[in-house]
Amino acid sequence: MLLRTPIEDAPLPIRLTHRTPVMLMGSCFATHITERLLARGFDAQLSMGTLYNPASIAQAIRRMHDTALLTPMDLFVQNGQYHSYEFHSDFSDTDSDTALQKMNTSIATSHRLLSQPGVLFVTLGTAFVYTLNANGRIVANCHHSDAALFTRKLLSVDECVGYMEDIVAHCPEKSIVWTVSPIRHLSDGLHGNNISKGTLLLAIEQICRQYADRCHYFAAYEAVIDDLRDYRFYADDMTHPSSLAADYVYERLEATAMDRQTQAVAAQYLKLNKILNHRSKQPESEAHRQLVRQTKEALLALDKQYKS
């Protein structure tokens, strides 16, 4: 008896190896995938922090492409911290210089990565955006500012496609894999969330047809919403997928984008990193120190064989 709706993923027309620079952008679900790639030895980076909508991601791509650094005039103070409407609060700080340095370092690092051949994963979270009434610009994060400062709107499919075309144009060296985050934006209401996700899915379908040689879709959304389809695969907030669900999506990514050798090497990295990150009850013992040395040597050996 089959008690779920399994999804048969077609192999992605890209091949990830440990020599492939992997850049990830978008919703916080991209963070889960980045963590799993890093733990398995891949050259992966989540660029510019958590971003939710295609307009903000396109704006971030343009800024990193042009290395357009922020100035103190781009920051504002809210609840004792310096923020930018283009960055997640992870980059905010009580000191303006520190906040600016974190943001500009991210821009510069992302610029270097953007210029390299490789793969860009873009995870879209919502088609709803907030525009700042003072200048009409779409913000990436409101930072709990007064709601009266913003106007909320739903992007149309054509507007989403326009922003996605901008992303493609500024990433000439990248194959782009588009995904829709399975994180439910319950603040939009269930109906609103479904409209938002549907808008993103339609836009991705169109962009993948327009740029069939460079743009591809990975069904992370369907894997959680339609395949797992159970609240036990969600965290306590009933909004974010659980760690187990993220593991499941990552395994599907391995199966569709990596050959068996790469998967085997990834498993070796994961095993060694688990040893290295394990909290020993006797961290000062010679036996533990020797284990750490041997593990680091094994990781370096893997790097030399599969990354150099």
N, C-alpha and C positions, 0 to 999 in steps of 0.2 A: 504494500500500500504506500503510495507516494503522498506525503503530507506537506509538501512544499512546492514552490514553483521554480525549479532550477533554470538558470539562464546559461545558454551556451554562448560563451564569448568567442568571437572570431579572433584569431591572432592579430595583434596590432602590426601594421606594416613598418614597425621600428624594432630594432633589437637593442636592448639595454645590456651593456657590459660594464665591468668595473673601470673601463677607460672612457666611458660616456659621461660627460658633464650633464648633470640633471638639475634643472632649475624648476622650482615650484613656486606658484603664486596663487593667492586667492583666499578662500574661506578657511576657517580654522581646521576643517577636515584635512586640508593640505598639510597641516602640521603633523597629523598622525602618520601620514604616508612618508613625510620627510624623516621623521624619527625612525621609522622602520627601515628606510633605505640606508640611513647613516649607520644603524646598528649592524647592517649587513655589508658594510664596507664600501658603499657606493659614494661617488663624488656628487653629493646632493646638497642643495641649499634652498631654503625657503627665503625668497627675496622680498624685502620691503614690508615684512610683517603681515598680519592678517588683514585681508581686504575682501569685501563681500560682493560688490556689484561690478559689472563689466566696465562702467564708466570710470570708476576709481582705479581699476586695474589698468585700463588704457592710459590714464593720466600718469600712473606710476611708471609704466613702460616708457612713455615719452620722456619723463624726467630722467630715468636711468640711461636711456639711449643718448640723450643730450648732455648727460652729466650736469644737469641743472640743479646746483646745490641750493639749499634753503638759506635764507638770511634771518637775522633776528626779527625782521618785520613779518616773517611768515608764521611766527609763534604768537600764541595768546595765553593768558593765565586763567586757569579755572581750578577752583578748590586748591589753591596753593601750588599747582604744578603748571609747567610750561608744555603746551600741546601744539600739534599741527593738525589741521583738519584733513591732511593727506595721509597721516600716519596713525597706526593703532597706539593705544595708550602704553604699550610695552616700551615705546620710544620716549615717552614723556618723562620729565624729571623736575624736581624742585629747583634745580639750577638750570638757567636758560642755556648756558654754554655747553653743559653736559648733554642736554636734550638735543641741541643742534648738532653736536658732534656725533651722537648715536645715529641721527637721521642721515646726515651727510656721509658718514662711513658706510651706511647701508646702500646709499645711492651709488657711491664710487665702487664698492665691491660688486654690486649688481650690474653696473655698467661693464665691468671686465668680463663677468660671466655671460652677459647678454651677447657680447661680441664673439664668443666662441661657438663653433659648431656643437650641436648636441640636441637635447630634447627639453622642451618647456611644457610643463603640466600646468594648466590653468583650471582651477576649481572655482566655479561660479556658485555663489550662495543665494543671491536674491536679485530680482529685477526691480525691486523697490529702491528708490534713492531719495536722499534729502538734499535739497538745494539751499544754500545760504542766501537768505533774503537780501542781504546787503550787496551782494554782487552776482547772484544767480548761479554761482559755481556749485557743482555737486561735491559733497564732502564724503570722505571715506569713513569718517568716524565723528559722531557728534560730541563725544566726550561728556555726556550728561549736561550739556549746555541747555539753556532755556529753550523749550520747544517752540516758543514764539519766534525764534530766530530763523526757523527753517520752514520750508514747504516740502511736503512729502508727495511723491508721484510714482506711478508705475511706468517704467520704460516700455515702449512698444517693442515688438519683435524687430522691426526695421531699425529702431534706435540701438538696440543691443547689437545687431549685425554691424551697424556702422562703427561702434566702438571696437568690436572684434576685428573688423577689417583694419582698423588703426593698429591694433596689437600685431596682426600678421605683418603689416607693412614695416613696423619697427623691429621685427625679429627675423631678418632675412636669412640668418644662419641657423635658425631653429626649425625642427619639426615640432608641431604643437599638438599636444593631446589635451582635448577639452573634457572636463568632467563637470557634473552638477553635484553639489554637496548634498548628502542625505540628511544633513542637519535640518530639522524642521524649525522654521521661523514662526513660532506660535504667536508672537506679538502681532503678526499680520492676520491672525485668525486662520483656521484650517483652510477655509475657502481661498482666502488671500494667498496663503502659502502655496496652495496648489496652482493658482493662476500664475504666481511668480515663477515657480519651478517649470510650469508648462511653457511660459514665455522663453525661459532660458533654453529649454530643450529644443524648441522650434528654431531659435536663433542658431544654436549649435548645428542643427541639421542643415541649415542653409549655408553656414560658413564652411562646413565640411564638404558640401557639394561644390561650392565655388572654388575651394582650394584643396581639391581631393588629393593632390600630390604631397601636401604639407600638413593638412589638418585632419585629425582623427578623433574619434569619440571612444571613451572608455566608460563602461556602464557601472560606475560606482553607485550612482543613485538607485538604479534598479536592483543592484545586488543587495542593498539594505531594505529598500521599501517593498520590493516585490518578492525577492528570494527569501531573505531572513524573515521579514514581515512579522515580527513578534516583539513585544515590549521588553522581553528578557534581553534583547540585544541593544537596549538603550540604557544610558546612564540614569541616575536617580531623577534627573530633571525631565525625563521623558522627551527630551529634545535632541540631545547629542548621542550619537551611536556609542556603544560601549567599546572598551578596548578589544573585546572579542570580535565585535563586528568590524572594527578597523583591521584587525588581523586577517579576517576573512577576505576583505576587499583587497588587502595587500597581496594575499596569496593568489587572488585572481589576476592581479597585475603581473605577478611573477609568471604565471602560466601563459599569459597572452603576450608578454613583451620580452621574455628572457628564454634563452635556450637552456638545456639541462645542465651544461657545464657551468654557466653563470649562476644558476640556482644552487648548484652544489658548492660553488665557491662562496656564495652569499651565506649558506648554512655554516660554513667554516668560520667566516667572520662573526656571525651571530654567536656561535658557541664560545669563541674566544672573548668577545666583548662581554658576554654574560659572566665569564670567569673574572674578567678585569673589574667589572662593576659590582661584583658580589661583596657584600659587607662581611668581612671576616671577624670572628669573635676574638681573634688574636692577630691583629694587623701588624704588630711589632715583632712577631716571631720570625725566625729565619726561614722556616718552611713557607710561610706566606710570602715573604719577600722573594724567595726563589721562584715561587709559582708566578708572581707578578712579572719577574724578569723573563721567565720562559714564555709567558703569554705575550708580552710585548715583542719579544724576538720572533715569535710565530706570526704575529700581525705584520711586522716589518717584512718578513719573508713572503707573505701573501701580497703585500703591496708591491714588492720588487717583481714578483712573478706576473701579477695580473694588472698592475696599474702603470708600470714604467714602460 
